[in-house]
């Protein structure tokens, strides 16, 4: 593979919110911070190389969150890529407070969401966030108040588009009564498809669907796993097949596989070049049913 080859182009494109066109295979920053998504990475220089390599390979959609570190991933993004190349879309999230390594508490009070958006703008070095997703709905705060504050920030020019993370169809429908929603980010991968109804809603309404843990944190890719034999047949890694399956599953699908390794980011992005036939797609689907 040529060092300058923009492999991600082969994944196709999707336009978020009617005006943000991105390559469908992106990159997620959750694995960049230390253990428990907390603190600095073990190898900060490698983290910077990963981000630069992803963009070099044609990735122009990067998903992050204030909670990753917290703010460690955002500061690495700024260090690695700022000033950002034209066309790079950074999606981030707010609504999770961190209580320590592995600790996550949803907080949707309007004043907290506003604070976190302002901090994200500063840490990322942006004047406007292209896509801000409510990281989790806080059950203690009316959803209209949570989405409403983000909509106010949108009106102030600090957010371009709004999305939601880990929600039901009913919650999506409720949120749209307060503000337009352009994306949903839910747990979804080849072996975890409980959110098919949400994916179908996204397809019907033109929302981007961003599957988090697209590789089931590596479970699908392990040696001897359900994809191993099929991967050998197609001279591809199991991870690549799992990503290729997602890309074929729906035209609104925007996988964001994350890694802290340059070798793994290269492997993941090369999944964009795998075009599964209908029969291959069915075999992969049945392999983990």
C-alpha positions in Angstrom: 0.0 0.0 0.0 1.3 3.4 -1.0 1.8 5.7 2.0 -0.3 8.4 0.3 -3.1 6.1 -0.8 -6.5 7.5 0.5 -8.0 4.0 1.0 -11.0 5.3 3.0 -12.4 6.8 -0.3 -13.4 3.3 -1.3 -15.9 3.1 1.6 -18.2 5.6 -0.1 -19.8 8.8 1.2 -22.7 9.9 3.4 -23.9 13.4 3.9 -24.7 14.2 7.5 -27.5 16.8 8.0 -27.6 17.6 4.4 -24.3 19.5 4.2 -21.5 17.5 5.9 -20.3 14.9 3.4 -17.9 12.3 4.9 -16.3 9.1 3.9 -18.3 6.3 5.6 -15.4 4.6 7.3 -14.2 6.8 10.0 -12.1 6.7 13.2 -13.0 6.8 16.9 -10.7 8.1 19.6 -12.0 6.2 22.6 -8.9 3.8 22.7 -6.3 6.6 22.7 -6.4 7.5 26.4 -5.0 5.2 29.2 -6.6 2.2 30.8 -10.3 2.7 31.6 -10.4 5.5 29.1 -8.7 7.6 31.7 -5.5 9.7 31.7 -2.7 9.9 29.2 -1.9 7.1 26.7 1.0 4.8 27.3 2.6 6.0 24.1 1.5 9.6 23.3 3.7 9.8 20.3 2.1 6.7 18.8 -1.4 8.2 19.5 -0.4 11.3 17.4 0.9 9.0 14.6 -2.4 7.1 14.6 -4.4 10.2 14.1 -2.2 11.5 11.3 -2.1 8.1 9.6 -5.9 7.8 9.7 -6.2 11.2 7.9 -3.4 10.2 5.5 -5.4 7.1 4.6 -8.4 9.3 3.6 -10.4 9.3 6.8 -12.3 12.6 7.2 -14.7 11.7 9.9 -13.4 11.4 13.5 -15.5 10.7 16.5 -14.4 11.8 19.9 -15.9 12.9 23.3 -15.1 15.2 26.2 -15.3 12.1 28.5 -12.4 10.3 26.8 -9.6 11.0 29.2 -11.4 13.2 30.1 -10.3 15.6 27.3 -7.2 13.6 26.6 -8.4 12.4 23.2 -9.4 16.0 22.2 -6.0 17.4 23.1 -4.3 14.7 21.2 -6.5 15.5 18.2 -5.6 19.1 18.4 -1.9 18.3 18.7 -1.9 15.9 15.8 -4.1 17.6 13.3 -4.6 21.3 14.1 -5.0 23.4 12.0 -7.4 20.8 10.7 -7.3 19.9 7.0 -10.2 21.1 4.9 -13.1 18.7 4.9 -12.2 17.0 8.1 -15.4 16.5 10.3 -14.9 16.1 14.0 -17.9 14.8 15.9 -17.9 15.0 19.6 -20.2 14.2 22.5 -21.2 15.7 25.9 -23.3 14.4 28.7 -21.0 11.9 30.6 -19.1 12.9 33.7 -16.1 10.8 34.7 -15.6 9.5 38.2 -12.4 7.7 37.6 -11.0 4.9 35.4 -14.0 3.0 34.0 -16.5 5.4 35.8 -19.2 7.0 33.7 -22.2 9.0 35.1 -24.7 10.7 32.8 -25.3 14.4 33.6 -27.7 16.3 31.4 -28.2 19.5 33.3 -28.3 22.3 30.8 -25.5 24.3 32.6 -23.2 21.2 32.6 -23.8 20.5 28.9 -23.1 24.1 28.1 -19.8 24.0 30.1 -18.7 20.8 28.3 -19.4 22.2 24.9 -17.4 25.3 25.7 -14.5 23.2 26.9 -14.7 21.0 23.9 -14.4 24.0 21.6 -11.4 25.2 23.5 -9.6 21.8 23.7 -10.3 20.9 20.1 -9.3 24.4 18.9 -12.7 24.9 17.1 -15.0 27.8 16.7 -17.9 25.5 15.9 -18.5 21.8 16.5 -19.7 20.1 13.3 -21.7 17.4 15.1 -22.4 17.4 18.8 -24.1 14.3 20.2 -25.7 13.9 23.6 -23.5 11.2 25.0 -26.3 9.7 27.2 -29.7 10.9 28.2 -29.8 11.8 31.8 -32.9 10.2 33.3 -33.1 12.8 36.0 -33.5 15.7 33.5 -36.3 16.2 31.0 -35.0 15.3 27.6 -36.4 18.5 26.2 -34.2 20.5 28.6 -31.1 18.5 27.5 -31.7 18.8 23.8 -33.0 22.3 24.2 -29.8 23.6 25.7 -27.8 22.0 22.8 -30.3 23.6 20.4 -29.6 27.0 22.0 -25.9 26.5 21.6 -26.6 25.6 18.0 -28.5 28.8 17.5 -25.5 30.7 19.0 -23.3 29.2 16.2 -21.3 26.9 18.5 -22.8 23.7 17.1 -23.6 22.9 13.5 -25.7 19.7 13.9 -27.1 17.6 16.8 -27.1 13.9 17.3 -27.9 11.4 20.1 -26.1 8.4 21.5 -27.5 5.1 22.8 -31.2 5.9 22.4 -34.4 4.1 21.5 -36.7 5.0 18.6 -39.1 6.6 21.1 -36.4 8.8 22.5 -35.3 9.8 19.0 -38.9 10.8 18.2 -39.2 12.7 21.4 -36.0 14.6 20.9 -37.0 15.7 17.4 -39.9 17.6 18.9 -37.3 19.9 20.4 -34.6 20.1 17.6 -33.6 18.4 14.4 -31.5 15.3 15.0 -29.2 14.2 12.2 -27.4 11.2 13.6 -27.6 8.4 16.2 -24.7 6.5 17.8 -25.7 3.2 19.2 -24.0 -0.1 20.1 -24.1 -2.2 16.9 -21.9 -4.8 15.2 -22.1 -8.1 13.5 -22.8 -10.0 16.7 -24.8 -7.3 18.5 -27.9 -6.2 16.5 -30.4 -5.4 19.2 -30.8 -1.9 17.8 -32.0 -2.9 14.3 -35.2 -0.8 14.9 -33.1 2.3 15.5 -31.0 1.6 12.4 -34.2 1.2 10.4 -35.5 4.5 11.7 -32.2 6.1 10.7 -32.5 4.7 7.2 -36.1 5.9 6.9 -35.3 9.4 8.1 -31.9 10.0 6.5 -29.9 10.0 9.8 -26.3 8.8 10.0 -26.0 5.7 12.1 -22.6 5.5 13.9 -22.1 2.1 15.4 -19.9 2.1 18.5 -17.8 -0.9 19.2 -18.1 -1.9 15.6 -15.7 -4.9 16.2 -17.3 -5.8 19.6 -13.9 -4.7 21.1 -12.1 -7.3 19.2 -14.3 -10.3 20.1 -15.2 -10.9 16.4 -11.6 -10.7 15.3 -9.9 -13.2 17.6 -8.0 -16.2 16.2 -10.4 -19.1 15.9 -13.4 -16.8 16.2 -16.5 -16.9 14.0 -14.9 -14.8 11.2 -11.5 -16.5 11.2 -12.2 -19.2 8.5 -14.1 -16.8 6.2 -11.3 -14.2 6.6 -8.7 -16.7 5.4 -10.8 -17.5 2.4 -10.9 -13.9 1.3 -7.3 -13.0 2.3 -8.5 -10.4 4.8 -8.4 -10.0 8.5 -11.5 -10.8 10.6 -11.7 -7.1 11.6 -11.8 -6.1 8.0 -14.7 -8.5 7.2 -16.6 -7.2 10.2 -16.2 -3.6 9.0 -17.0 -4.6 5.4 -20.2 -6.2 6.7 -21.3 -3.0 8.4 -20.6 -0.9 5.3 -22.7 -3.3 3.2 -25.5 -3.5 5.9 -26.8 0.0 5.3 -25.9 3.1 3.3 -26.4 5.3 6.4 -23.8 3.2 8.4 -20.7 5.1 9.5 -18.3 2.7 11.3 -15.7 4.4 13.5 -13.2 1.6 14.6 -10.8 2.9 17.1 -7.2 1.8 17.9 -4.0 3.1 19.5 -1.8 1.3 16.9 -0.8 2.6 13.5 -0.7 -1.0 12.2 -4.3 -1.6 13.3 -5.6 1.7 11.9 -4.1 0.7 8.5 -5.7 -2.7 8.8 -9.1 -1.3 9.7 -9.1 1.4 7.0 -8.2 -1.2 4.3 -11.6 -2.8 5.0 -13.0 0.0 2.8 -11.6 -1.9 -0.2 -13.5 -5.1 0.5 -16.7 -5.4 -1.5 -18.8 -8.3 -0.2 -21.2 -10.1 -2.5 -24.7 -10.8 -1.3 -23.8 -14.4 -0.7 -20.7 -13.4 1.3 -22.8 -10.9 3.3 -25.3 -13.7 4.1 -22.5 -16.1 5.2 -21.0 -13.6 7.5 -24.4 -12.8 9.0 -25.2 -16.5 9.6 -21.7 -17.1 11.1 -22.6 -15.4 14.3 -26.4 -15.9 14.5 
